[in-house]
Amino acid sequence: MNIVKGGGGFIGSNIVKGLNKKGYEDILIVDDLENGNKSRNMNALSFIDYIDKDKFIENINIYRNSNLKAIIHQGACTDTMETNGKYMMSLNYEYSKKLFDFCGNNNIQFIYASSASVYGKGKNGFKEIRKNENPINVYAFSKFLFDQYVRRNKKKIENQVVGLRYFNVYGQQENHKGRMASPVYKFYNQIKQEGVAKVFEKSEKYLRDFIYVNDVVDVNLYFLENKDTSGIFNCGTGNANSFVDVANIIIKYFKKGKILEIPFPEKLKGKYQDYTQADLNNLREEGYTNKFIKLEDGIKSYLNYLEKNNGYLYL
């Protein structure tokens, strides 16, 4: 059995679908359905059961002697604008430590979602080393601190532990994410409703490493199937594109629409990553050789989901 924590969310539900495609259906989904809209993400998935995240962690020891192979930990508060540090640390840091310790004590594979946000402004680059890490908000700090916990304790464990630092992920099943949805989702809806894609002023200079969720799934499943590999790895394409590039791909797809520049929000000043680009050397050296989907191809695939099934996976 595999447990996917956050299996009703954006990336987690796509991972469950990826497991299904490989023949795995013995899956327990752990999540929080306070936002009931996430339930639609599970309609196209095959799994044995669902359990609330709080009940799961309270009773985690019942899985100690089960046939549990791995916990794939994707659940977190991903709102980079959240300022309640107590809430963020409880959910993203303390909960993750409990999962790490349980897996270490029971020799269970543990694959978890870290974040490229730990690099902050990226002034020293995006290689997975301590000197490059300088988080600029409490979300990034929660991810950074757990990575440090893993590093401090790695010599005490024998099980596989893999942290994947996701760059800017986009793709199907992100409808519930609200203001944290990808620019692809936002621009799609803006062009459909208003005929414009709203970008911040000077967005042609804001470059991000945009990665399609299907690639993120492939990286997770690679490590699941190669359990002798541990470490913290970047999960991006190694390429950087602007928000204007993203908008223009969507405009090209629909053959209509235009770009509208809007003022840069005051609340984001000093808290915004204006450049990210994954260093993939460690990932490649560990044996992951798959090519990443080109930005235009990934966006087109996602737009097809949005047009044909409102952005959700098919049965």
Number of C-alpha atoms within 10 A of each C-alpha: 16 22 22 25 26 23 30 29 28 25 24 27 28 26 27 29 24 18 22 16 11 10 10 15 17 16 23 21 26 26 25 21 14 9 9 9 13 22 15 16 23 22 14 15 23 19 21 11 11 18 15 15 17 13 11 17 15 9 9 13 12 9 12 14 8 9 10 19 15 22 24 26 22 24 25 24 15 15 16 18 14 13 12 10 14 9 12 23 21 15 15 22 21 14 17 24 15 13 19 25 15 19 23 20 14 16 17 22 25 26 26 24 22 27 24 28 26 26 27 25 21 20 13 13 17 22 19 21 11 12 12 17 23 18 22 18 19 19 26 24 24 25 26 23 16 21 23 12 15 20 12 10 12 16 8 9 16 16 21 22 25 23 22 23 24 21 24 21 22 23 27 25 27 21 22 17 17 11 11 15 18 17 20 22 23 18 24 20 15 15 20 14 10 12 17 20 28 22 19 15 14 14 17 13 13 18 19 21 22 30 26 24 24 21 19 23 19 17 20 21 17 15 22 21 9 12 17 12 15 19 18 21 25 24 27 29 23 19 17 18 18 19 23 20 15 18 24 20 17 23 20 12 14 13 10 13 19 17 16 12 15 13 10 13 9 8 9 11 9 12 15 15 19 15 17 27 23 24 19 18 13 15 18 12 9 14 12 14 10 11 8 17 15 13 20 16 12 20 23 15 15 22 22 14 18 20 11 11 12 13 19 23 20 11 8
